[in-house]
Amino acid sequence: MSSELSPVSGFEQLRRIEASKVFQGAVIAIIILSALTIGAKTYDMPPLIEQSLSLLDNAITLFFLIEILFRFGVCRDKKRFLLDGWNLFDTLVVVGSLIPLDNSEAVLLGRLLRVFRVLRLVSVVPELRFLINSLLKAIPRMGYIVLLMFIIFYIYAAMGSMFFAKVDEFLWGDVSIAMLTLFRVATFEDWTDVMYATMEHYPLSWIYYLTFIFLTAFVFLNMMIGAILEVMSEEQNAKQAQEAHDERDEIARQLKAVQEQLQILSKQMAEKPGDR
C-alpha cells in the first residue's frame, strides 16, 4: 500500500535532481573549470602540471558525457530532447570532445570542440539562453535595418569618393575603400583626423561627417536596439504564457494523481468489510 501511495516515483526523483539548482550549479562549476583548464594549456607549464591538466580534461569530458546521458535518460520525450537546439548543441560538443587528441589529423578539431565547451554555459543558464534566442529571432527584423544602413553607407561612400579622392587617395580612392573609411568614422576611430584633413580643402565637409554619424551612430543603432527589445518583450510574454500553461498542466496532473489515490483508498475501504 505504501508503494502504491508513493507521491514521487524514482523517475520523477531523477527528473527533480536534473532540474535542481544543485545539479545545475555543479554543471556550471565544471564548465568554468573546463574554461580555466583550456586557458591554462595556452601557457608553458612544467610536464607534471601538463599531465595533471590532461587528466583533468579527461575527467571533465567524462563528466559531460555522463551528464548528457543522464539528461537524455530522464527526459520523457527522447525525440523532443534531440529536436531542441540547445540539447543538440550540447550533444555535439560532448560527442566531439571524445575525439582523441593524440590523433594528429583530428587534434585541431578536438581542441576546437573543447573550446566550444565553454559555450555550454549559455545552454545551461536560462537567462543566457533567453538572450541568445531573442537575438537570433531579432536577426530577420534587423535585416531590413542593415539593408538601409548599407544604402546610406553606399551613398555617402560615393559622395566621399567623388569629393575627397584628391585629398586622400588612400582613404577615398574608390567606393569600397570609402565605405571602409566610413566604417572607421561610424566607430569613432580617430574620425576627427579624417574630417580635419578634408576640411582643409572643403571647410563645410563637417556637415558630411556629422549627418553620417547622426544617421549611423544614433538613428540606426537605436532602431537595432528597439528591434531587439521588442523581440525580447515578445519572448518574455511567450515565456510567461508557457510557464502558466505548464503550471496548469502540472496542477491538473497532480489533481488526477490525487483522484486516483482517492479511488484506490475508497476501493480498499470498501473491501475491508467484506474481508471481515
Disulfide bonds with the S-S distance in Angstrom:
none
